[in-house]
Amino acid sequence: MGFRLCAITRAKQILQLSPSAASQIASNVPKGCLAVYVGEIQKKRFIIPVSYLNQPLFQYLLRQAEEEFGYHHPMGGLTIPCREDIFHLVISSLNQS
């Protein structure tokens, strides 16, 4: 079940937050999960298991986020620049595997 080091490193860099922002977001997220913001214009917050970080399909979304935002995310958390309906399809696919 080992996570790839690259995916973990990338996620840590993306999720670097100020202490106040981190504590506010963390208080609303269950252990073993993380918050992501999804959408092209209007961003919607989703709570997902950290195990998704190891999945190739989700890593593709992380690369898109890195290309668009670098490691600065305006929402204060991980922002994924894809349509919400596409994200739902990805999550459904990951839930089935």
Residue, then its C-alpha position, 0 to 999 in steps of 0.5 A: m500500500g506504499f505511497r509513492l514518495c513523489a506524490i507525498t512530497r507534492a501533496k505536502q508542498i501543495l498543502q503548506l498553509s499558514p498556521s491559522a489557516a491550517s488549524q481552521i481547515a483541519s478542524n473541519v476535516p476528519k482524520g485521514c482526509l483532506a479538503v480540496y476545492v474543485g471547479e473552474i469558476q465557482k469552487k466547491r469544497f470536497i473532503i476526500p480520503v488521503s488514500y486518493l493521493n496514491q491513485p494515478l487518476f488523482q495524481y493527474l489532477l494534482r499535476q493539473a493543479e500544480e501547472e495552474f497554481g504552482y504551490h500557491h492556492p488562492m483558496g488556502g487549500l488544495t485547488i483542483p482546476c477541473r469541472e465539478d462533474i469531471f471530479h465526481l466521475v473521478i471520485s466515483s471511479l476511485n470509490q469503486s476500485 
